[in-house]
Amino acid sequence: MPASRNKQIAAAVIGNALEWYDFVVYGFLTVIISRLFFPSDSEYTSLLLTMATFGVGFFMRPVGGIVLGMYADRKGRKAALQLIIGLMTVSMAIIAFAPPFAAIGIAAPLLMVFARLLQGFATGGEFASATSFLVESAPPGKRGFYGSLQMVGQSLAALFGAISGALVTRGLAPEQIDSWGWRLPFIFGLLIGPVGIYIRRYLDETDAFVKARSAVAAAKPSILHHARSIAVAFGLVICGTISFYVVLVYMPTFARTQLGIPLADAFIAQVIGLVCLTAVTPLCGALSDRVGRKPVLMAATIAYFALLYPLFSWVHAAPSLERLALMQAILCSLVGVYFGPISTALAEQFPTAVRSTGMAIGYNFAVMLFGGFAQFIVTWLIRETGSPLAPAFYVMFGAVVGFAASLFVVDRYREEHLSKTH
């Protein structure tokens, strides 16, 4: 693999991991942030305000996705990726150094909300721009593998977020965490920002975009002509985002509140699951280059649907670290099978000229509606059904939608050049 191609991959994956690392760390540290920036007589109210601030980022993601997706389709993948990582670094710096409510009063939560708005806007454009860049940079016959590196970046972000959360909560006293320790994971992420900015500065624009740009002026393609592709992308992402936010982000909370497993043990199981996810994803991305995106996506959703409820029931019958870790290893591996081809499958639904915009619309609206509200939905389901196994039903619903969407995927794994339009 040429050195320049290594740099192309590193630029996309490092930036993507940074985007998601910050998002995940905020979710893991919600309880601590709620005390410092949203103080209230009611701990429940503080937590709700913090979670609402977390949700603000999701509402900005479709806006950022559309604006930055159009920017990437007009100005280039490189320009968009540089802008996105710059915005993300600024938002992370605000969170890392924002004074708490006790120091500056109402300005503290306002700063946090502004940072989350900026973070959501930037993250909304990252997936589509980075995926387009990776897939368009791939040599013939390796688009599935290259696209899977997008999801590897997200997996690594969640993994390092879980590790940093575990280190902070285990290694520091409660008063140290509240005073300065909670800032450490954000500062660590902030140190990565300049590296990503430097690497992305020296990227080469993809050949597919350069060729498409000359045709755009004459053809003037419209995203409105690709409603079917957007619908397929929307359905595929529903399955992926529900899995991500329930099986990965929500699971420590579920283990603690519904299973009675200590949070420290839940993080251990989470790390084991994330290692499996990170390992399986590129393997199944490469597999999709041989057998196609559709067969891998369909097999993953079928196995996922079949095993979800039995695994949840098995762990609930006798909660333990060992059972939780095995469940997470199996579920995260299946998520990895699905994540392997999904980025490339999404990219292949759109021609180069509107690829970033099309993916951004389908991806970000699905994440906002079904990922951003995942924790709220499963909590409501548990209360309404009276069953602690209710989260399994929501994830199974996502698997059904993902399977249905995969039936309509236009599988282009045999095409020599991704820049062909359909």
Summary of the structure (lengths in Angstrom):
residues: 422
radius of gyration: 20.6
end to end distance: 29.7
largest distance: 64.6
contacts: 1634
relative contact order: 0.15
helix: 85%
strand: 0%
